[in-house]
Amino acid sequence: MPTPAELGFAMPAEWTAHERTWMAWPTEGYTLGEDPTEAYRAWSQVANTIVRYEPVTMIVDPSAGASADEWLDPAITKVVRPLNDAWMRDIGPTFLVNAGELAVADWVFNGWGAQSWAQWDKDAEIAESIAELSGARRFASRMVNEGGGIHVDGEGTVLITETVQLDPGRNPEWTKEQVERELKGFLGVQKVIWVPRGLTRDYGEFGTRGHIDIVAAFVQPGVVVVHTQPDPAHPDHEVGKENVALLKASTDAKGRPLEVVELPAPTVLTEADGEPVDYSYINHYLGNGFALLCGFDDPRDQQAAEILGKLLPGRKIEFVDARPIFERGGGIHCITQQQPAG
């Protein structure tokens, strides 16, 4: 059976025009947390901001309709489907296009490597549901992967981390060559850039084991923003230095040396429990005419806005307080998924 790439499909860059944004409403468990109001406020602020610029469809569990109605802008389309969790970047499909035709890559989802606390029986069906709802052609991959584990430039290059796709809990028998073959076949890329690891906190109990979308992201063809930690006391200080060096030595699918722009982490180093934070401005979301940034009520919020504003001209810079989302294991990019314009 031909791969999507063999049929001409590829994943566009996030900065291309969108048809809509897909999200999932918090329902239960760790994401909902001890104070559901925090989760509802954070998810709704993201959705209610995006819907001012482009359509938003929110998947809502049958049990959560009342809270979704209370918190969400009426302009948001709500679709009822069973959910375990609310990380649409990971449970949803990866959209592909080919001369106006829409398709999706439907990865295998197993709770970020079959983690002991995770449930995914309902979430594993969401990508197929969205393919049906969007009218997209569905291509089912046999590789365990999540949208937060990949970042493309739309011109043939994808960034990934070794600890996600090669995770023994995800793809225990796979080699680098097999992973690259699957990504090339399903994303339409020609070059895979492997980053050794993600941020330190992402390897904790509720982490993803190294998602790229808090580490590095393309913002233009040939231009990558990278998370750096200026404070040597933080364990991500060395991680950032290593990743910057690797990316500066890399070329993209067209043979261009990457231009690497550092995005310094917020000044806060630890949370109340004494654990290092992985607060990251990399985990932003690009939509039609806007860039939605993670805010942390931190002096470096404005610095991040200035850096990204120069790299993303013509886009309105918006902020949402992302601390409640990060406390639950991710950021703004992690709870959104773009559907490109056909």
C-alpha positions as CSV (number, residue, x, y, z in Angstrom):
1,M,0.0,0.0,0.0
2,P,1.5,3.4,-0.9
3,T,2.5,5.8,1.8
4,P,1.0,9.3,2.0
5,A,4.3,10.7,0.7
6,E,4.2,8.4,-2.3
7,L,0.7,9.8,-3.1
8,G,2.0,13.4,-2.8
9,F,0.8,14.3,0.8
10,A,3.0,16.2,3.2
11,M,2.6,18.0,6.5
12,P,2.6,21.8,6.0
13,A,4.4,24.1,8.4
14,E,2.3,25.4,11.3
15,W,2.6,29.0,10.0
16,T,0.6,28.3,6.8
17,A,-3.1,29.1,6.6
18,H,-5.4,27.1,8.9
19,E,-8.9,25.9,8.3
20,R,-9.4,25.5,12.0
21,T,-7.9,24.5,15.3
22,W,-8.8,21.3,17.2
23,M,-8.8,21.0,21.0
24,A,-10.1,18.6,23.7
25,W,-11.8,19.7,26.9
26,P,-10.4,18.6,30.3
27,T,-12.5,15.8,31.7
28,E,-10.9,13.8,34.5
29,G,-7.7,12.7,36.2
30,Y,-4.4,14.4,36.4
31,T,-5.2,17.0,33.7
32,L,-8.3,18.2,35.5
33,G,-6.4,18.3,38.8
34,E,-7.5,19.0,42.3
35,D,-8.9,22.4,41.2
36,P,-10.8,21.9,38.0
37,T,-11.4,25.7,37.7
38,E,-7.7,26.2,36.9
39,A,-7.8,23.7,34.1
40,Y,-11.1,25.1,32.7
41,R,-9.8,28.6,32.8
42,A,-6.5,27.8,31.1
43,W,-8.0,25.7,28.3
44,S,-10.8,28.1,27.7
45,Q,-8.5,31.1,27.6
46,V,-6.5,29.4,24.8
47,A,-9.6,28.4,22.9
48,N,-11.4,31.7,23.4
49,T,-8.3,33.6,22.2
50,I,-7.8,31.4,19.1
51,V,-11.5,31.6,18.0
52,R,-11.1,35.4,17.5
53,Y,-8.8,34.5,14.6
54,E,-9.9,31.2,13.2
55,P,-12.6,28.5,13.8
56,V,-12.1,26.2,16.8
57,T,-13.6,22.8,17.3
58,M,-13.5,21.4,20.8
59,I,-14.0,17.7,21.5
60,V,-16.0,17.3,24.7
61,D,-16.6,14.1,26.7
62,P,-20.3,13.3,27.2
63,S,-19.8,14.0,31.0
64,A,-18.3,17.4,30.5
65,G,-20.9,19.4,28.5
66,A,-21.9,21.7,31.3
67,S,-18.4,22.9,32.1
68,A,-17.6,23.4,28.4
69,D,-20.8,25.4,27.9
70,E,-20.0,27.6,30.9
71,W,-16.4,28.4,30.0
72,L,-16.2,28.4,26.2
73,D,-17.0,31.2,23.8
74,P,-20.3,30.3,22.0
75,A,-18.5,30.7,18.7
76,I,-16.5,27.5,19.4
77,T,-18.0,24.4,17.8
78,K,-18.4,21.5,20.3
79,V,-18.4,17.9,19.3
80,V,-19.2,15.1,21.8
81,R,-16.8,12.2,21.8
82,P,-15.5,10.0,24.7
83,L,-12.1,11.3,26.1
84,N,-9.6,10.2,28.7
85,D,-7.4,13.4,28.5
86,A,-7.1,16.8,26.8
87,W,-3.8,16.9,25.0
88,M,-5.0,17.3,21.4
89,R,-1.5,17.7,19.9
90,D,-0.8,14.1,21.0
91,I,-4.1,12.3,20.7
92,G,-5.3,14.0,17.6
93,P,-4.2,13.3,14.0
94,T,-1.4,15.0,12.1
95,F,-3.0,16.8,9.1
96,L,-1.5,16.4,5.6
97,V,-2.3,18.1,2.3
98,N,-1.8,17.4,-1.4
99,A,-2.9,20.0,-3.9
100,G,-5.9,21.0,-1.8
101,E,-6.8,17.4,-0.7
102,L,-6.8,16.8,3.1
103,A,-5.5,13.7,4.8
104,V,-4.3,12.7,8.2
105,A,-1.5,10.6,9.7
106,D,-3.1,8.6,12.5
107,W,-0.3,7.5,14.7
108,V,-0.6,4.8,17.4
109,F,-1.2,6.4,20.7
110,N,-0.4,4.5,23.9
111,G,-0.4,7.0,26.7
112,W,3.1,8.5,26.1
113,G,4.8,5.1,26.2
114,A,2.2,3.2,28.3
115,Q,2.9,5.2,31.4
116,S,1.4,3.6,34.6
117,W,-0.9,6.6,35.4
118,A,-2.2,7.0,31.8
119,Q,-5.5,5.8,30.3
120,W,-5.8,6.0,26.6
121,D,-8.6,3.6,25.4
122,K,-10.8,6.5,24.4
123,D,-8.0,8.9,23.3
124,A,-6.6,6.3,20.9
125,E,-9.8,6.7,18.8
126,I,-9.8,10.5,18.6
127,A,-7.6,10.8,15.5
128,E,-9.9,8.6,13.5
129,S,-13.0,10.5,14.7
130,I,-11.4,13.8,13.6
131,A,-10.5,12.4,10.3
132,E,-14.2,11.5,9.8
133,L,-15.4,14.9,11.1
134,S,-13.0,16.8,8.8
135,G,-13.6,14.7,5.8
136,A,-9.9,13.8,5.6
137,R,-8.5,10.7,4.1
138,R,-7.0,8.6,6.9
139,F,-3.6,6.9,6.8
140,A,-2.9,4.6,9.8
141,S,0.8,4.4,10.9
142,R,2.1,1.4,12.8
143,M,4.5,3.6,14.8
144,V,3.7,5.0,18.3
145,N,4.1,8.7,18.1
146,E,2.5,12.0,19.2
147,G,2.2,15.4,17.5
148,G,4.3,16.9,20.3
149,G,7.1,14.7,19.2
150,I,7.6,16.2,15.8
151,H,8.1,19.6,14.3
152,V,8.3,20.3,10.6
153,D,9.4,23.2,8.4
154,G,7.0,22.4,5.6
155,E,10.0,22.1,3.2
156,G,11.1,18.6,3.9
157,T,12.7,18.7,7.4
158,V,11.4,17.3,10.7
159,L,12.9,17.7,14.2
160,I,12.5,14.9,16.7
161,T,14.2,13.6,19.9
162,E,15.9,10.2,20.3
163,T,14.1,9.5,23.6
164,V,10.5,9.7,22.2
165,Q,10.4,7.7,19.0
166,L,13.0,5.3,20.2
167,D,11.4,5.0,23.7
168,P,11.2,1.3,24.8
169,G,7.6,2.1,26.0
170,R,6.7,3.3,22.5
171,N,8.6,1.5,19.8
172,P,10.9,-1.1,21.6
173,E,12.1,-2.9,18.5
174,W,12.5,0.1,16.1
175,T,15.8,1.4,14.8
176,K,16.6,4.9,13.8
177,E,16.4,3.8,10.1
178,Q,12.9,2.4,10.6
179,V,11.7,5.6,12.4
180,E,13.1,7.8,9.7
181,R,11.4,5.6,7.0
182,E,8.0,6.0,8.7
183,L,8.3,9.7,9.2
184,K,9.4,10.3,5.6
185,G,6.6,8.1,4.4
186,F,3.9,9.8,6.5
187,L,5.0,13.4,6.8
188,G,6.5,13.8,3.3
189,V,9.9,14.9,4.7
190,Q,13.3,14.1,3.4
191,K,15.5,15.0,6.3
192,V,15.2,14.0,10.0
193,I,17.2,15.9,12.6
194,W,17.6,13.9,15.8
195,V,18.0,15.9,19.0
196,P,19.4,13.8,21.8
197,R,17.0,14.6,24.6
198,G,14.3,16.9,25.9
199,L,14.0,19.0,29.0
200,T,14.8,17.5,32.3
201,R,11.4,17.8,34.0
202,D,9.8,16.0,31.0
203,Y,11.4,12.8,32.2
204,G,9.4,12.9,35.5
205,E,6.4,10.9,36.4
206,F,4.0,12.9,34.2
207,G,6.4,13.8,31.4
208,T,6.4,12.8,27.8
209,R,10.0,11.6,27.9
210,G,11.3,14.4,25.7
211,H,8.8,16.0,23.3
212,I,10.5,18.3,20.8
213,D,7.8,21.0,21.1
214,I,9.2,22.4,24.3
215,V,12.8,22.1,23.0
216,A,13.0,23.5,19.5
217,A,10.6,24.7,16.7
218,F,10.9,26.0,13.2
219,V,9.5,29.5,12.8
220,Q,10.6,30.0,9.2
221,P,12.3,27.7,6.6
222,G,15.8,27.4,7.8
223,V,15.2,29.2,11.1
224,V,14.8,27.4,14.5
225,V,14.1,28.7,17.9
226,V,15.7,26.7,20.7
227,H,15.0,26.7,24.5
228,T,18.0,27.7,26.5
229,Q,18.4,28.0,30.3
230,P,20.8,30.9,31.2
231,D,21.1,29.8,34.8
232,P,23.9,27.2,35.4
233,A,22.0,26.0,38.5
234,H,19.2,24.5,36.4
235,P,19.7,21.1,34.9
236,D,18.5,22.3,31.5
237,H,21.5,24.7,31.2
238,E,23.6,21.9,29.8
239,V,20.7,20.5,27.8
240,G,20.2,23.8,26.0
241,K,23.9,24.2,25.3
242,E,24.0,20.7,23.7
243,N,20.9,21.3,21.6
244,V,22.1,24.7,20.3
245,A,25.5,23.2,19.3
246,L,23.9,20.3,17.5
247,L,21.4,22.5,15.6
248,K,24.0,25.0,14.6
249,A,25.9,22.2,13.0
250,S,22.8,20.9,11.2
251,T,21.5,21.5,7.7
252,D,17.9,21.2,6.5
253,A,16.4,19.2,3.7
254,K,17.5,21.8,1.2
255,G,21.1,21.8,2.4
256,R,20.8,25.2,4.2
257,P,22.7,25.6,7.5
258,L,20.1,26.2,10.2
259,E,19.9,29.7,11.7
260,V,19.5,29.1,15.4
261,V,17.8,31.6,17.6
262,E,17.9,31.1,21.4
263,L,14.7,31.7,23.5
264,P,15.8,32.0,27.1
265,A,13.7,30.3,29.7
266,P,11.7,32.3,32.3
267,T,13.7,33.3,35.4
268,V,11.9,30.9,37.8
269,L,13.9,27.7,38.4
270,T,11.7,25.5,40.6
271,E,8.1,25.0,41.5
272,A,6.7,24.9,45.1
273,D,7.6,21.2,45.4
274,G,11.2,22.0,44.7
275,E,11.2,20.3,41.3
276,P,12.9,22.1,38.4
277,V,10.4,23.7,36.0
278,D,10.4,23.2,32.3
279,Y,8.6,26.4,31.5
280,S,9.3,27.1,27.8
281,Y,8.4,29.8,25.3
282,I,9.1,27.3,22.5
283,N,5.6,25.8,23.2
284,H,3.7,28.6,21.3
285,Y,1.0,28.1,18.7
286,L,0.8,29.8,15.3
287,G,-2.5,30.5,13.7
288,N,-4.1,32.8,11.1
289,G,-2.5,36.2,11.8
290,F,-1.5,35.5,15.4
291,A,1.1,33.8,17.6
292,L,-0.2,32.6,21.0
293,L,2.6,32.5,23.5
294,C,3.0,30.8,26.9
295,G,3.0,33.5,29.6
296,F,4.5,32.9,33.0
297,D,4.1,36.4,34.7
298,D,7.9,36.6,34.3
299,P,10.3,39.3,33.2
300,R,11.3,37.3,30.2
301,D,7.8,37.1,28.8
302,Q,8.4,40.4,27.0
303,Q,11.8,39.3,25.8
304,A,10.2,36.2,24.2
305,A,7.5,38.4,22.6
306,E,10.1,40.7,21.1
307,I,12.3,37.8,19.7
308,L,9.3,35.9,18.3
309,G,7.7,39.1,17.0
310,K,10.7,39.8,14.8
311,L,10.8,36.3,13.5
312,L,7.0,36.2,12.9
313,P,6.3,39.6,11.3
314,G,2.7,40.5,10.6
315,R,1.3,38.3,13.5
316,K,-0.4,39.7,16.5
317,I,1.4,38.5,19.7
318,E,-1.0,37.1,22.3
319,F,-0.3,35.6,25.7
320,V,-2.1,33.2,27.9
321,D,-0.9,32.3,31.4
322,A,0.4,28.8,30.7
323,R,1.5,27.9,34.3
324,P,-1.6,25.8,35.0
325,I,-1.1,23.9,31.8
326,F,2.6,23.2,32.5
327,E,1.7,22.1,36.0
328,R,-0.3,19.4,34.3
329,G,2.4,18.3,31.9
330,G,2.5,20.5,28.8
331,G,1.8,23.9,27.3
332,I,-0.3,25.8,24.7
333,H,1.1,23.9,21.7
334,C,0.4,20.6,23.5
335,I,-3.4,21.3,23.7
336,T,-3.9,22.5,20.2
337,Q,-3.8,20.9,16.7
338,Q,-4.0,22.8,13.4
339,Q,-6.0,21.7,10.4
340,P,-4.4,23.4,7.4
341,A,-6.5,25.1,4.8
342,G,-7.2,22.8,1.9
